[in-house]
Amino acid sequence: MLHKTKIKGVALRFDVNRQDAKVLIELGNKNENLRFKAYEFLEKYKVVLETGFENGLIWEFYHEREDSGAEICRIYTCLPNVDFHRQNQWPDIFDFFIENMLKLETNFLEIRDLLQEALKR
């Protein structure tokens, strides 16, 4: 699975904690203008990114990462009410990760080159 997107500040990630699990595109460029430009570009391709996601994706223009305090934008899908510390929930979490990362990665790859080009301008 694609983790490095070949675009600085854009990553596909898994996130899990004691409340939920997420599959996400994280826009973490330290240059705020480039980060916002990438987010706005992806918004234009919302239909492409949300293909196959029955309830769409969650679009978060501003988020502060708990681990580093970094300001990011993120686009994700979420599996609520799971706790990674409960091993009996691991199969559900891993199935969610596999199914949704494959969809998100496939959709992202359709527009990656366009995003990369747009950020060069």
Helices and strands as residue ranges (DSSP letters): E 10-16, E 20-27, H 32-44, H 46-49, E 58-64, E 71-80, G 87-89, H 90-120
